[in-house]
């Protein structure tokens, strides 16, 4: 199975504070079901899609093959923060376009790390399996 790296992006993330070094990493599959909300409305931003995918995972709505857990986005508050943190097109046009307008499953890995949780770096890699 080939993996074609589509894009990688680094974004500053600010969420509620925890003292000390912070790190969280997970990989997941973004499917067509993650690109629409629970009412069937198409999502229009990277933040909305990632937020919805994490809600789908943590609320057991649906889990795609390859979805992994995380320690950050189990709470509604942390998932909601994504909408204000990842600004439109901050992930770059290629990553944004593939996540929003792409069809079929795509892999994504998210790494959060920093010296403190209020502002760890958020790095994403995305690929399409072929």
C-alpha positions in Angstrom: 0.0 0.0 0.0 1.4 3.4 -1.0 1.1 6.5 1.1 1.4 9.8 -0.8 2.2 12.7 1.6 -0.1 15.5 0.5 0.9 18.2 3.0 2.3 19.0 6.4 1.5 22.1 8.4 2.5 23.6 11.7 -0.1 25.7 13.5 0.1 27.3 17.0 -2.6 25.9 19.2 -3.9 27.5 22.5 -6.0 25.5 24.8 -6.6 25.4 28.6 -3.4 25.4 30.7 -1.6 22.4 32.2 1.9 22.8 33.8 5.0 21.2 32.3 5.9 19.6 29.0 3.0 18.6 27.0 2.8 16.0 24.2 0.0 14.2 22.5 0.0 12.4 19.1 -2.6 10.5 17.2 -3.3 9.3 13.7 -6.7 8.9 12.2 -8.7 8.5 9.1 -10.7 11.4 7.7 -13.6 9.8 5.9 -16.5 11.4 4.0 -18.6 10.9 7.2 -16.2 13.2 9.0 -16.7 16.0 6.4 -20.4 16.4 7.3 -22.0 17.2 10.6 -24.5 15.0 12.4 -27.3 16.8 10.4 -25.7 16.0 7.1 -24.4 19.5 6.4 -21.1 19.7 4.6 -18.3 21.2 6.8 -16.3 24.0 5.3 -13.1 24.3 7.3 -10.2 22.2 8.4 -10.9 23.0 12.0 -14.6 21.9 11.7 -13.6 18.6 10.0 -10.9 17.7 12.7 -13.3 18.8 15.4 -16.1 16.6 14.0 -13.8 13.6 13.5 -12.6 13.8 17.1 -16.2 14.1 18.3 -17.1 11.1 16.1 -14.3 9.2 17.8 -14.8 10.2 21.4 -18.6 10.1 21.3 -18.6 6.7 19.6 -20.6 8.0 16.7 -18.4 6.1 14.3 -14.8 5.1 14.1 -13.0 4.5 10.9 -10.3 1.9 10.4 -7.1 3.4 11.6 -8.6 5.9 14.1 -6.5 6.2 17.2 -7.4 7.8 20.5 -5.8 11.0 22.0 -5.6 12.6 25.4 -6.5 16.2 24.3 -9.8 16.2 22.4 -12.0 14.0 24.7 -13.6 17.1 26.1 -16.1 19.2 24.2 -14.3 22.4 25.3 -11.0 21.3 23.8 -12.7 20.2 20.6 -14.6 23.5 20.4 -11.3 25.4 20.8 -10.2 24.1 17.4 -12.8 26.3 15.6 -11.1 29.4 16.9 -7.5 28.2 16.8 -7.2 26.8 13.2 -8.0 29.8 11.1 -9.2 29.4 7.5 -6.4 28.4 5.2 -3.8 28.4 8.0 -3.0 24.8 7.1 -2.1 25.9 3.6 -4.2 25.7 0.4 -3.2 22.1 -0.5 -4.0 20.6 2.9 -7.2 22.7 3.2 -8.4 21.8 -0.2 -7.8 18.1 0.2 -9.4 17.9 3.6 -12.5 19.9 2.7 -13.1 19.0 -0.9 -11.4 15.6 -1.1 -13.4 12.4 -1.5 -12.7 9.1 0.2 -10.5 8.3 3.1 -7.4 10.2 3.9 -4.9 9.6 6.7 -3.9 12.4 9.1 -1.4 12.4 12.0 -1.6 15.2 14.6 1.3 16.0 17.0 0.8 18.5 19.8 3.9 19.3 21.8 5.4 22.2 23.7 6.8 23.3 27.0 3.4 24.1 28.3 -0.2 23.3 27.2 -1.5 26.8 26.7 0.3 27.0 23.4 1.9 23.8 22.1 2.7 23.5 18.5 0.2 21.6 16.4 1.7 19.7 13.4 -0.3 17.8 10.9 0.6 15.4 8.1 -2.0 14.1 5.7 -1.8 11.5 3.0 -4.0 9.6 0.7 -3.7 5.8 0.5 -3.4 4.4 -2.9 
